[in-house]
Amino acid sequence: MNKKLRSTLVLLALLFIILIAGGAYLYFVQGKKIDEKRTKLKELQAKALDPQELLAQYQELLTKSNHLDSILAHREFNIPQNLSSIKFYNFVNNVTNGFSDKTQVNVEFLEQKPEKEFFYYDYKLTGFGYFNEVYNLIYAIEQSKELKKVKNLSLGNLVQTNTDELPVYLVNFTMSVQVYFSSDNRFAPATFVENNLAAPKLYDAFYPLIRNEIPPNVDDLLDVQGATLLALIPEGAFIADSKGNTYLVWEGEQVYLGYLTKIDYQNSSVSFILNKGGIIEKVDLELDRTETKKETK
């Protein structure tokens, strides 16, 4: 056998081996994968929905989602998802935005803690201000839509003086506040709407009932002490103070430390109610040029 024929036979043998190996690979390896892909394709085709059916399912799920959002929105409180610790600072700034310059609030972030399936940020608030403004801050924290709790509260009285060196009665406070949040969105609606945070006015429990100071008569009102009833006319009463100044006053008009409450034409007298540092006095003046009668209760 010559060399050329031998080389040709070797090449044919190699080609035959390659064909057999390739066919075996396609049949045993690729064929199995192709069968798996065909099976997967059949499953996907069986689950495939037409666009109209998908749209109907979407509308149904959207209705359910809106219904759940409505339920969450009508709850008094919600627990938001992944709340930023900075948001509480913005909340306090918004609440105190309309407060007077006498009120100051400091916010200090302490730590984050878990509580059952939720988490909360712990803050410390300190400061001072008018009683109703401090109460408004506490009310806003407790009534906020996103759940917040005042855990500890300490209040005390604080007295400052204004530019006229008159006392200003304030309240200092220290409180611990917990702001809650969750790791998922099941406890809050998609659209946030805040509750009404306007607090009702309360009586200032820290305002002293009896005070040592008497405010000055800066408006030059009638000072009833030592005054004399000069005359009664249909429009009111002429009264002279201890300095000889004459005033025409009528029922309900303000005088120094009080108001004219009644003009008694039958008995020719007038009555005043005065507030002298928390002590309420009733003062009556009679039409008598020689004698001024005063009754004090």
Backbone as CSV, one residue per row, in Angstrom:
resi,resn,N_x,N_y,N_z,CA_x,CA_y,CA_z,C_x,C_y,C_z
1,MET,0.872,-1.188,0.000,0.000,0.000,0.000,0.906,1.234,0.000
2,ASN,0.628,2.057,-0.948,1.503,3.226,-1.029,1.122,4.266,0.039
3,LYS,1.985,5.191,0.189,1.832,6.203,1.259,0.614,7.079,1.048
4,LYS,0.285,7.409,-0.170,-0.845,8.302,-0.440,-2.151,7.638,-0.076
5,LEU,-2.275,6.346,-0.393,-3.508,5.634,-0.070,-3.685,5.465,1.429
6,ARG,-2.523,5.216,2.075,-2.577,5.034,3.533,-3.042,6.332,4.209
7,SER,-2.580,7.472,3.778,-2.966,8.770,4.356,-4.453,9.046,4.148
8,THR,-4.924,8.611,2.944,-6.347,8.838,2.653,-7.221,8.003,3.569
9,LEU,-6.830,6.767,3.821,-7.610,5.906,4.702,-7.617,6.433,6.147
10,VAL,-6.466,6.950,6.584,-6.395,7.511,7.958,-7.336,8.699,8.096
11,LEU,-7.354,9.564,7.084,-8.230,10.731,7.135,-9.702,10.315,7.157
12,LEU,-10.007,9.260,6.333,-11.381,8.781,6.327,-11.770,8.188,7.679
13,ALA,-10.841,7.513,8.308,-11.119,6.930,9.629,-11.354,8.026,10.669
14,LEU,-10.526,9.076,10.619,-10.695,10.195,11.559,-12.030,10.896,11.345
15,LEU,-12.381,11.063,10.056,-13.645,11.705,9.753,-14.809,10.873,10.272
16,PHE,-14.699,9.539,10.109,-15.748,8.658,10.593,-15.896,8.753,12.114
17,ILE,-14.736,8.800,12.810,-14.762,8.911,14.283,-15.409,10.225,14.718
18,ILE,-15.071,11.305,14.001,-15.625,12.623,14.344,-17.131,12.626,14.136
19,LEU,-17.578,11.993,13.024,-19.017,11.950,12.753,-19.755,11.160,13.828
20,ILE,-19.157,10.036,14.225,-19.794,9.226,15.264,-19.850,9.980,16.590
21,ALA,-18.743,10.654,16.981,-18.697,11.403,18.242,-19.684,12.562,18.229
22,GLY,-19.739,13.279,17.072,-20.670,14.406,16.966,-22.108,13.957,17.048
23,GLY,-22.411,12.838,16.360,-23.781,12.348,16.423,-24.164,11.900,17.810
24,ALA,-23.208,11.216,18.485,-23.491,10.788,19.856,-23.726,11.990,20.769
25,TYR,-22.927,13.049,20.599,-23.085,14.251,21.437,-24.442,14.907,21.192
26,LEU,-24.781,15.003,19.869,-26.062,15.637,19.559,-27.236,14.820,20.079
27,TYR,-27.119,13.523,19.977,-28.243,12.674,20.354,-28.390,12.553,21.871
28,PHE,-27.261,12.315,22.563,-27.352,12.041,24.001,-27.290,13.304,24.871
29,VAL,-26.508,14.266,24.442,-26.340,15.476,25.278,-27.278,16.588,24.820
30,GLN,-27.104,17.027,23.576,-27.930,18.110,23.085,-29.406,17.708,22.986
31,GLY,-29.628,16.436,22.650,-31.017,15.984,22.559,-31.740,16.089,23.888
32,LYS,-31.071,15.757,24.976,-31.690,15.863,26.309,-32.005,17.305,26.650
33,LYS,-31.066,18.209,26.334,-31.297,19.622,26.631,-32.429,20.179,25.776
34,ILE,-32.461,19.733,24.524,-33.535,20.201,23.637,-34.889,19.735,24.149
35,ASP,-34.945,18.491,24.632,-36.200,17.981,25.196,-36.630,18.795,26.415
36,GLU,-35.644,19.151,27.252,-35.965,19.973,28.443,-36.498,21.340,28.030
37,LYS,-35.858,21.934,27.009,-36.309,23.244,26.546,-37.710,23.157,25.937
38,ARG,-37.958,22.071,25.193,-39.281,21.908,24.617,-40.349,21.753,25.692
39,THR,-40.002,20.970,26.736,-40.945,20.800,27.848,-41.222,22.125,28.546
40,LYS,-40.162,22.921,28.784,-40.315,24.239,29.425,-41.158,25.157,28.553
41,LEU,-40.924,25.081,27.231,-41.687,25.912,26.306,-43.166,25.554,26.330
42,LYS,-43.446,24.267,26.394,-44.844,23.842,26.469,-45.506,24.347,27.753
43,GLU,-44.756,24.304,28.886,-45.306,24.811,30.152,-45.592,26.305,30.075
44,LEU,-44.661,27.048,29.492,-44.867,28.489,29.366,-46.034,28.802,28.445
45,GLN,-46.131,28.042,27.362,-47.246,28.267,26.445,-48.587,27.936,27.099
46,ALA,-48.559,26.909,27.987,-49.801,26.556,28.677,-50.234,27.650,29.651
47,LYS,-49.227,28.359,30.246,-49.540,29.402,31.218,-49.728,30.769,30.568
48,ALA,-49.376,30.885,29.330,-49.461,32.186,28.665,-50.910,32.650,28.568
49,LEU,-51.108,33.973,28.843,-52.440,34.570,28.794,-52.466,35.632,27.708
50,ASP,-53.615,35.826,27.171,-53.732,36.873,26.168,-53.780,38.227,26.856
51,PRO,-53.454,39.317,26.153,-53.385,40.665,26.766,-54.673,41.091,27.463
52,GLN,-55.812,40.742,26.934,-57.085,41.140,27.538,-57.272,40.490,28.905
53,GLU,-56.878,39.230,29.003,-56.993,38.541,30.290,-56.027,39.119,31.309
54,LEU,-54.793,39.436,30.857,-53.823,40.066,31.749,-54.321,41.422,32.236
55,LEU,-54.932,42.195,31.340,-55.463,43.505,31.730,-56.575,43.357,32.748
56,ALA,-57.423,42.347,32.578,-58.500,42.117,33.537,-57.948,41.749,34.907
57,GLN,-56.903,40.909,34.926,-56.270,40.557,36.204,-55.633,41.773,36.857
58,TYR,-55.017,42.614,36.031,-54.396,43.836,36.572,-55.439,44.744,37.221
59,GLN,-56.577,44.934,36.547,-57.630,45.785,37.093,-58.178,45.223,38.397
60,GLU,-58.295,43.922,38.476,-58.786,43.291,39.702,-57.802,43.490,40.856
61,LEU,-56.515,43.294,40.575,-55.488,43.494,41.608,-55.388,44.966,42.012
62,LEU,-55.558,45.873,41.061,-55.519,47.303,41.374,-56.678,47.688,42.279
63,THR,-57.845,47.130,42.049,-59.006,47.404,42.905,-58.760,46.910,44.329
64,LYS,-58.196,45.707,44.441,-57.880,45.180,45.769,-56.839,46.044,46.469
65,SER,-55.826,46.490,45.717,-54.786,47.338,46.296,-55.360,48.656,46.797
66,ASN,-56.235,49.283,45.995,-56.858,50.545,46.420,-57.744,50.347,47.640
67,HIS,-58.412,49.200,47.706,-59.260,48.905,48.858,-58.418,48.780,50.131
68,LEU,-57.281,48.074,50.030,-56.394,47.947,51.196,-55.803,49.296,51.577
69,ASP,-55.436,50.108,50.586,-54.912,51.451,50.878,-55.955,52.302,51.584
70,SER,-57.217,52.162,51.171,-58.285,52.926,51.811,-58.452,52.524,53.269
71,ILE,-58.357,51.234,53.546,-58.465,50.757,54.932,-57.321,51.308,55.774
72,LEU,-56.101,51.260,55.233,-54.945,51.767,55.975,-55.031,53.283,56.161
73,ALA,-55.513,53.990,55.137,-55.601,55.449,55.228,-56.617,55.888,56.268
74,HIS,-57.662,55.085,56.515,-58.690,55.448,57.485,-58.338,55.008,58.904
75,ARG,-57.247,54.304,59.059,-56.780,53.990,60.415,-56.198,55.244,61.051
76,GLU,-56.299,55.346,62.358,-55.826,56.559,63.035,-54.325,56.717,62.910
77,PHE,-53.599,55.600,62.952,-52.141,55.649,62.861,-51.652,54.625,61.835
78,ASN,-50.506,54.937,61.212,-49.824,54.025,60.304,-48.377,53.864,60.740
79,ILE,-47.769,52.784,60.306,-46.345,52.555,60.564,-45.645,52.498,59.211
80,PRO,-44.879,53.527,58.850,-44.272,53.588,57.511,-43.137,52.580,57.357
81,GLN,-42.702,52.425,56.113,-41.634,51.489,55.794,-40.302,52.228,55.705
82,ASN,-39.275,51.650,56.353,-37.896,52.146,56.243,-37.820,53.666,56.398
83,LEU,-38.288,54.169,57.520,-38.348,55.610,57.777,-36.951,56.172,58.018
84,SER,-36.676,57.338,57.453,-35.399,58.004,57.692,-35.419,58.680,59.062
85,SER,-34.305,58.620,59.764,-34.223,59.245,61.095,-34.276,60.763,61.010
86,ILE,-34.009,61.321,59.826,-34.022,62.780,59.662,-35.448,63.317,59.578
87,LYS,-36.400,62.476,59.212,-37.768,62.944,58.988,-38.391,63.522,60.254
88,PHE,-38.023,63.008,61.422,-38.597,63.529,62.661,-38.132,64.962,62.915
89,TYR,-36.906,65.304,62.523,-36.436,66.686,62.670,-37.306,67.619,61.815
90,ASN,-37.608,67.193,60.586,-38.480,68.002,59.729,-39.882,68.110,60.317
91,PHE,-40.361,67.030,60.931,-41.685,67.049,61.561,-41.732,68.086,62.679
92,VAL,-40.737,68.097,63.544,-40.705,69.058,64.659,-40.601,70.481,64.127
93,ASN,-39.790,70.696,63.088,-39.669,72.041,62.504,-40.996,72.519,61.955
94,ASN,-41.746,71.638,61.295,-43.049,72.033,60.742,-44.049,72.355,61.843
95,VAL,-44.037,71.588,62.929,-44.973,71.827,64.029,-44.672,73.137,64.730
96,THR,-43.398,73.433,64.957,-43.005,74.624,65.720,-42.826,75.853,64.837
97,ASN,-43.122,75.742,63.569,-42.876,76.851,62.638,-43.656,78.099,63.024
98,GLY,-44.892,77.938,63.518,-45.708,79.093,63.871,-45.619,79.503,65.329
99,PHE,-44.727,78.898,66.098,-44.601,79.227,67.519,-43.918,80.584,67.697
100,SER,-44.078,81.156,68.890,-43.454,82.429,69.207,-41.950,82.253,69.396
101,ASP,-41.243,83.389,69.432,-39.789,83.325,69.620,-39.414,82.944,71.050
102,LYS,-40.406,82.866,71.942,-40.134,82.433,73.318,-39.971,80.916,73.433
103,THR,-40.408,80.199,72.426,-40.369,78.737,72.471,-39.141,78.225,71.730
104,GLN,-38.391,77.350,72.388,-37.219,76.721,71.793,-37.303,75.212,72.022
105,VAL,-36.976,74.456,70.966,-37.033,72.989,71.024,-35.726,72.426,70.483
106,ASN,-35.089,71.561,71.253,-33.873,70.871,70.826,-34.182,69.381,70.680
107,VAL,-33.734,68.784,69.569,-33.981,67.372,69.279,-32.648,66.639,69.202
108,GLU,-32.544,65.536,69.946,-31.318,64.728,69.957,-31.666,63.276,69.624
109,PHE,-31.036,62.735,68.572,-31.239,61.333,68.210,-30.388,60.461,69.131
110,LEU,-31.016,59.429,69.730,-30.304,58.560,70.665,-29.891,57.237,70.022
111,GLU,-30.876,56.439,69.550,-30.548,55.132,68.994,-31.754,54.539,68.282
112,GLN,-31.488,53.425,67.580,-32.543,52.643,66.934,-32.684,51.325,67.670
113,LYS,-33.949,50.916,67.929,-34.203,49.685,68.678,-35.321,48.884,68.014
114,PRO,-35.293,47.564,68.151,-36.413,46.742,67.660,-37.486,46.600,68.731
115,GLU,-38.731,46.414,68.291,-39.840,46.123,69.207,-40.794,45.172,68.503
116,LYS,-40.730,43.901,68.886,-41.482,42.832,68.216,-41.111,42.822,66.732
117,GLU,-42.123,42.941,65.820,-41.805,42.901,64.392,-41.509,44.283,63.823
118,PHE,-41.466,45.321,64.680,-41.210,46.686,64.229,-39.873,47.190,64.782
119,PHE,-39.573,48.446,64.392,-38.398,49.150,64.899,-38.841,50.549,65.311
120,TYR,-38.023,51.208,66.102,-38.307,52.612,66.428,-37.007,53.360,66.672
121,TYR,-37.072,54.682,66.349,-35.984,55.605,66.663,-36.310,56.272,67.995
122,ASP,-35.298,56.391,68.826,-35.459,57.013,70.143,-34.852,58.417,70.101
123,TYR,-35.657,59.436,70.477,-35.217,60.824,70.472,-35.408,61.429,71.869
124,LYS,-34.577,62.418,72.159,-34.721,63.195,73.394,-34.993,64.640,73.004
125,LEU,-36.105,65.196,73.499,-36.482,66.577,73.217,-36.389,67.399,74.494
126,THR,-35.742,68.540,74.407,-35.640,69.467,75.538,-35.941,70.877,75.039
127,GLY,-36.342,71.739,75.960,-36.593,73.126,75.594,-37.560,73.787,76.540
128,PHE,-38.128,74.898,76.087,-39.088,75.645,76.901,-39.972,76.470,75.972
129,GLY,-41.072,76.963,76.516,-41.983,77.785,75.732,-43.274,78.040,76.478
130,TYR,-44.178,78.734,75.828,-45.500,78.961,76.416,-46.223,77.618,76.587
131,PHE,-47.064,77.541,77.614,-47.723,76.279,77.966,-48.462,75.679,76.780
132,ASN,-49.290,76.479,76.091,-50.098,75.935,75.004,-49.262,75.567,73.791
133,GLU,-48.111,76.197,73.603,-47.234,75.809,72.501,-46.532,74.497,72.813
134,VAL,-46.121,74.318,74.062,-45.534,73.033,74.458,-46.586,71.927,74.347
135,TYR,-47.804,72.234,74.782,-48.879,71.256,74.657,-49.162,70.926,73.192
136,ASN,-49.114,71.928,72.325,-49.334,71.707,70.900,-48.288,70.765,70.321
137,LEU,-47.034,70.894,70.756,-45.973,69.997,70.297,-46.239,68.564,70.746
138,ILE,-46.612,68.389,72.011,-46.912,67.041,72.528,-48.112,66.456,71.793
139,TYR,-49.140,67.272,71.589,-50.354,66.813,70.902,-50.029,66.369,69.474
140,ALA,-49.208,67.143,68.771,-48.852,66.814,67.389,-48.088,65.498,67.320
141,ILE,-47.181,65.265,68.268,-46.422,64.009,68.284,-47.360,62.832,68.506
142,GLU,-48.262,62.966,69.471,-49.153,61.862,69.808,-50.217,61.621,68.738
143,GLN,-50.630,62.672,68.013,-51.713,62.535,67.036,-51.213,62.394,65.601
144,SER,-49.919,62.372,65.393,-49.389,62.260,64.042,-49.800,60.947,63.393
145,LYS,-50.034,60.979,62.070,-50.478,59.791,61.339,-49.448,58.676,61.418
146,GLU,-48.174,59.018,61.248,-47.106,58.036,61.380,-46.808,57.868,62.872
147,LEU,-46.929,56.656,63.355,-46.985,56.376,64.792,-45.768,56.917,65.532
148,LYS,-46.059,57.749,66.546,-45.044,58.301,67.443,-45.602,58.245,68.864
149,LYS,-44.726,58.045,69.830,-45.165,57.955,71.221,-44.258,58.787,72.119
150,VAL,-44.892,59.554,73.012,-44.150,60.232,74.075,-44.069,59.266,75.243
151,LYS,-42.883,58.734,75.499,-42.729,57.699,76.524,-42.511,58.291,77.913
152,ASN,-41.726,59.351,77.993,-41.454,59.998,79.281,-41.542,61.508,79.092
153,LEU,-42.100,62.185,80.093,-42.290,63.632,80.006,-42.078,64.264,81.373
154,SER,-41.271,65.310,81.386,-41.025,66.072,82.615,-41.263,67.543,82.309
155,LEU,-42.123,68.204,83.109,-42.470,69.602,82.916,-42.121,70.407,84.160
156,GLY,-41.772,71.659,83.969,-41.472,72.557,85.083,-41.728,73.993,84.672
157,ASN,-41.887,74.873,85.651,-42.159,76.269,85.334,-40.850,77.039,85.160
158,LEU,-40.896,78.052,84.299,-39.740,78.894,84.004,-40.236,80.327,83.868
159,VAL,-39.580,81.261,84.566,-39.974,82.668,84.525,-38.859,83.478,83.877
160,GLN,-39.203,84.197,82.796,-38.284,85.116,82.138,-38.871,86.520,82.198
161,THR,-38.100,87.495,81.760,-38.591,88.877,81.698,-38.519,89.356,80.261
162,ASN,-39.500,90.167,79.862,-39.500,90.716,78.515,-38.772,92.051,78.478
163,THR,-38.877,92.767,77.373,-38.156,94.037,77.221,-38.625,95.092,78.208
164,ASP,-39.885,94.973,78.690,-40.406,95.913,79.685,-40.148,95.441,81.105
165,GLU,-39.293,94.426,81.244,-38.937,93.842,82.542,-40.151,93.291,83.277
166,LEU,-41.136,92.824,82.508,-42.289,92.159,83.088,-42.077,90.651,82.999
167,PRO,-42.566,89.899,83.976,-42.344,88.453,83.956,-43.126,87.773,82.844
168,VAL,-42.502,86.771,82.230,-43.141,85.926,81.220,-43.097,84.507,81.757
169,TYR,-44.266,83.893,81.910,-44.360,82.570,82.520,-44.325,81.492,81.437
170,LEU,-43.274,80.686,81.470,-43.053,79.645,80.470,-43.008,78.276,81.141
171,VAL,-42.899,77.255,80.313,-42.809,75.868,80.774,-41.571,75.241,80.140
172,ASN,-40.681,74.680,80.962,-39.567,73.913,80.393,-39.924,72.426,80.398
173,PHE,-39.350,71.677,79.479,-39.744,70.282,79.314,-38.558,69.433,78.893
174,THR,-38.673,68.151,79.231,-37.777,67.108,78.742,-38.652,65.901,78.444
175,MET,-38.560,65.386,77.224,-39.400,64.241,76.872,-38.627,63.244,76.022
176,SER,-39.025,61.997,76.134,-38.486,60.919,75.318,-39.549,60.499,74.317
177,VAL,-39.187,60.472,73.031,-40.134,60.178,71.956,-39.627,58.991,71.145
178,GLN,-40.552,58.072,70.841,-40.235,56.923,70.000,-41.005,57.043,68.690
179,VAL,-40.299,56.936,67.567,-40.884,57.040,66.229,-40.772,55.671,65.563
180,TYR,-41.917,55.067,65.222,-41.952,53.679,64.770,-41.896,53.566,63.247
181,PHE,-41.311,52.462,62.767,-41.306,52.140,61.345,-41.179,50.633,61.187
182,SER,-41.434,50.158,59.953,-41.429,48.728,59.659,-40.478,48.445,58.509
183,SER,-40.137,47.163,58.347,-39.265,46.753,57.247,-40.038,46.454,55.971
184,ASP,-41.384,46.453,56.023,-42.185,46.252,54.818,-43.299,47.291,54.771
185,ASN,-44.068,47.242,53.679,-45.069,48.290,53.429,-46.494,47.857,53.734
186,ARG,-46.684,46.886,54.618,-48.023,46.378,54.901,-48.799,47.238,55.885
187,PHE,-48.149,48.219,56.501,-48.795,48.949,57.596,-48.995,50.430,57.283
188,ALA,-48.855,50.807,56.006,-49.053,52.208,55.627,-49.551,52.263,54.192
189,PRO,-50.428,53.233,53.865,-50.921,53.361,52.495,-49.850,53.931,51.574
190,ALA,-50.107,53.822,50.270,-49.139,54.339,49.302,-49.070,55.860,49.344
191,THR,-50.200,56.518,49.617,-50.244,57.987,49.685,-50.410,58.429,51.133
192,PHE,-49.490,59.258,51.607,-49.503,59.707,53.003,-50.315,60.988,53.142
193,VAL,-51.250,61.004,54.091,-52.023,62.196,54.429,-51.963,62.377,55.940
194,GLU,-51.451,63.521,56.394,-51.261,63.768,57.820,-52.596,64.025,58.517
195,ASN,-52.666,63.669,59.796,-53.841,63.975,60.611,-53.908,65.467,60.920
196,ASN,-55.040,65.893,61.456,-55.177,67.271,61.926,-54.408,67.424,63.232
197,LEU,-53.359,68.238,63.217,-52.483,68.378,64.383,-52.744,69.665,65.158
198,ALA,-53.847,70.349,64.881,-54.186,71.580,65.604,-54.733,71.210,66.981
199,ALA,-54.014,71.581,68.022,-54.398,71.219,69.388,-55.389,72.230,69.956
200,PRO,-56.342,71.787,70.772,-57.262,72.732,71.432,-56.522,73.529,72.499
201,LYS,-57.019,74.715,72.767,-56.412,75.558,73.800,-56.774,75.027,75.183
202,LEU,-55.792,75.005,76.061,-55.997,74.557,77.431,-55.667,75.684,78.402
203,TYR,-56.218,75.576,79.586,-55.852,76.510,80.647,-54.405,76.258,81.051
204,ASP,-53.638,77.323,81.184,-52.229,77.215,81.542,-52.101,76.811,83.008
205,ALA,-51.830,75.536,83.250,-51.744,75.028,84.617,-50.510,75.552,85.343
206,PHE,-49.534,76.090,84.618,-48.312,76.591,85.241,-48.344,78.108,85.448
207,TYR,-49.433,78.761,85.023,-49.543,80.200,85.225,-49.973,80.461,86.662
208,PRO,-49.230,81.273,87.416,-49.559,81.472,88.835,-50.899,82.163,89.019
209,LEU,-51.668,81.653,89.982,-52.969,82.263,90.268,-52.820,83.628,90.925
210,ILE,-51.847,83.776,91.784,-51.593,85.050,92.460,-50.168,85.472,92.143
211,ARG,-50.013,86.701,91.645,-48.705,87.198,91.231,-48.379,88.474,91.984
212,ASN,-47.096,88.693,92.191,-46.658,89.873,92.936,-46.667,91.130,92.081
213,GLU,-46.472,90.954,90.774,-46.328,92.122,89.903,-47.682,92.595,89.404
214,ILE,-47.794,93.903,89.206,-48.968,94.511,88.596,-48.491,95.191,87.320
215,PRO,-49.092,94.883,86.163,-48.618,95.485,84.915,-48.826,96.999,84.922
216,PRO,-47.923,97.748,84.317,-48.085,99.205,84.286,-49.227,99.620,83.370
217,ASN,-49.733,100.807,83.588,-50.840,101.337,82.808,-50.280,102.011,81.554
218,VAL,-49.734,101.185,80.642,-49.064,101.718,79.455,-50.053,102.321,78.460
219,ASP,-51.333,101.912,78.503,-52.343,102.442,77.573,-53.106,103.625,78.148
220,ASP,-52.692,104.104,79.316,-53.322,105.272,79.950,-54.835,105.072,80.113
221,LEU,-55.207,103.901,80.635,-56.611,103.593,80.884,-57.058,104.222,82.203
222,LEU,-58.367,104.250,82.411,-58.931,104.771,83.655,-58.499,103.889,84.827
223,ASP,-57.876,104.519,85.826,-57.506,103.824,87.065,-58.639,104.033,88.067
224,VAL,-59.341,102.950,88.373,-60.527,103.046,89.220,-60.171,103.385,90.663
225,GLN,-58.985,102.998,91.109,-58.595,103.265,92.488,-58.521,104.781,92.723
226,GLY,-59.340,105.249,93.673,-59.382,106.679,93.984,-60.197,107.499,93.002
227,ALA,-60.918,106.846,92.082,-61.701,107.567,91.079,-63.035,108.028,91.658
228,THR,-63.670,108.973,90.962,-64.953,109.554,91.400,-65.942,109.526,90.240
229,LEU,-67.148,109.057,90.528,-68.216,109.066,89.530,-68.794,110.476,89.464
230,LEU,-68.675,111.130,88.275,-69.125,112.510,88.124,-70.567,112.598,87.634
231,ALA,-70.908,111.771,86.640,-72.256,111.883,86.063,-72.576,110.625,85.271
232,LEU,-73.887,110.358,85.148,-74.375,109.266,84.315,-75.158,109.849,83.162
233,ILE,-74.848,109.416,81.948,-75.559,109.858,80.763,-75.975,108.619,79.979
234,PRO,-76.899,108.722,79.031,-77.329,107.525,78.285,-76.183,106.805,77.590
235,GLU,-75.146,107.555,77.194,-74.036,106.922,76.487,-73.035,106.241,77.419
236,GLY,-73.125,106.491,78.730,-72.163,105.906,79.644,-72.051,106.681,80.927
237,ALA,-70.832,106.760,81.450,-70.608,107.429,82.730,-69.346,108.261,82.641
238,PHE,-69.387,109.468,83.247,-68.204,110.315,83.371,-67.543,110.009,84.699
239,ILE,-66.266,109.673,84.655,-65.529,109.313,85.859,-64.203,110.052,85.838
240,ALA,-63.816,110.586,86.984,-62.529,111.270,87.129,-61.607,110.406,87.983
241,ASP,-60.364,110.244,87.525,-59.413,109.454,88.320,-58.806,110.311,89.402
242,SER,-57.878,109.736,90.174,-57.285,110.444,91.317,-56.442,111.634,90.899
243,LYS,-56.043,111.686,89.601,-55.229,112.805,89.111,-56.079,113.907,88.499
244,GLY,-57.403,113.704,88.486,-58.290,114.721,87.937,-58.599,114.535,86.467
245,ASN,-58.071,113.472,85.833,-58.383,113.210,84.418,-59.789,112.626,84.305
246,THR,-60.554,113.096,83.314,-61.943,112.677,83.138,-62.060,111.693,81.970
247,TYR,-62.857,110.644,82.183,-63.063,109.601,81.175,-64.549,109.370,80.995
248,LEU,-64.943,109.116,79.748,-66.296,108.668,79.442,-66.211,107.176,79.130
249,VAL,-66.843,106.371,79.956,-66.772,104.915,79.783,-68.184,104.345,79.740
250,TRP,-68.319,103.129,79.164,-69.610,102.463,79.068,-69.437,100.996,79.430
251,GLU,-70.558,100.316,79.550,-70.509,98.919,79.983,-69.665,98.081,79.026
252,GLY,-68.772,97.267,79.608,-67.897,96.398,78.828,-66.585,97.022,78.433
253,GLU,-66.410,98.350,78.675,-65.149,98.977,78.282,-64.037,98.604,79.256
254,GLN,-62.846,98.489,78.702,-61.681,98.134,79.511,-61.193,99.337,80.290
255,VAL,-60.839,99.064,81.539,-60.173,100.052,82.387,-58.875,99.420,82.874
256,TYR,-58.082,100.180,83.610,-56.824,99.649,84.120,-57.101,98.488,85.081
257,LEU,-56.595,97.285,84.723,-56.698,96.044,85.485,-58.076,95.394,85.414
258,GLY,-58.993,95.927,84.601,-60.311,95.293,84.578,-61.251,95.898,83.565
259,TYR,-62.570,95.786,83.877,-63.620,96.232,82.973,-64.754,96.860,83.766
260,LEU,-65.477,97.770,83.099,-66.730,98.295,83.641,-67.821,97.268,83.324
261,THR,-68.400,96.694,84.353,-69.343,95.595,84.141,-70.794,96.038,84.157
262,LYS,-71.116,97.127,84.868,-72.529,97.498,84.961,-72.675,98.981,85.270
263,ILE,-73.666,99.616,84.624,-74.083,100.984,84.960,-75.513,100.900,85.491
264,ASP,-75.668,101.251,86.765,-76.973,101.156,87.425,-77.564,102.567,87.493
265,TYR,-78.437,102.892,86.525,-79.022,104.228,86.488,-80.008,104.433,87.628
266,GLN,-80.647,103.371,88.079,-81.641,103.500,89.142,-80.986,103.892,90.455
267,ASN,-79.838,103.274,90.771,-79.133,103.575,92.027,-77.979,104.539,91.835
268,SER,-77.819,105.063,90.599,-76.762,106.034,90.293,-75.388,105.512,90.705
269,SER,-75.046,104.352,90.189,-73.747,103.759,90.531,-73.209,102.979,89.336
270,VAL,-71.917,102.696,89.385,-71.256,101.870,88.370,-70.447,100.799,89.087
271,SER,-70.251,99.651,88.402,-69.517,98.533,88.999,-68.385,98.118,88.077
272,PHE,-67.244,97.770,88.701,-66.057,97.323,87.977,-65.592,95.980,88.544
273,ILE,-64.960,95.179,87.677,-64.253,93.975,88.100,-62.780,94.169,87.769
274,LEU,-61.923,94.063,88.795,-60.482,94.270,88.619,-59.733,92.995,88.968
275,ASN,-58.667,92.761,88.226,-57.782,91.617,88.478,-56.434,92.149,88.925
276,LYS,-56.188,92.059,90.233,-54.946,92.574,90.802,-53.993,91.410,91.078
277,GLY,-53.273,91.028,90.027,-52.309,89.948,90.183,-52.939,88.631,90.577
278,GLY,-54.119,88.343,90.057,-54.802,87.099,90.373,-55.857,87.249,91.446
279,ILE,-55.889,88.352,92.146,-56.908,88.621,93.157,-58.005,89.453,92.502
280,ILE,-59.223,88.901,92.462,-60.346,89.552,91.784,-61.085,90.446,92.774
281,GLU,-61.271,91.705,92.383,-61.980,92.669,93.232,-63.172,93.238,92.460
282,LYS,-64.252,93.473,93.200,-65.384,94.211,92.663,-65.398,95.588,93.309
283,VAL,-65.418,96.615,92.482,-65.387,97.998,92.970,-66.634,98.716,92.465
284,ASP,-67.367,99.344,93.387,-68.555,100.122,93.034,-68.300,101.594,93.310
285,LEU,-68.710,102.450,92.382,-68.654,103.900,92.577,-70.068,104.452,92.515
286,GLU,-70.415,105.308,93.522,-71.740,105.923,93.546,-71.645,107.394,93.179
287,LEU,-72.729,107.889,92.637,-72.794,109.292,92.231,-73.001,110.154,93.470
288,ASP,-71.895,110.539,94.102,-71.945,111.360,95.320,-70.651,112.153,95.355
289,ARG,-70.719,113.446,95.176,-69.529,114.273,95.092,-68.790,114.361,96.413
290,THR,-69.443,114.044,97.510,-68.802,114.184,98.810,-68.298,112.873,99.357
291,GLU,-68.802,111.772,98.781,-68.399,110.480,99.350,-68.350,109.423,98.241
292,THR,-67.319,108.736,98.197,-67.162,107.634,97.260,-67.188,106.334,98.039
293,LYS,-68.166,105.536,97.666,-68.307,104.258,98.376,-67.703,103.136,97.536
294,LYS,-66.875,102.360,98.184,-66.235,101.231,97.499,-66.488,99.984,98.292
295,GLU,-67.004,98.982,97.631,-67.200,97.668,98.255,-66.276,96.697,97.570
296,THR,-65.534,96.003,98.406,-64.574,95.049,97.880,-64.921,93.656,98.380
297,LYS,-65.003,92.772,97.441,-65.249,91.370,97.801,-63.948,90.617,97.662
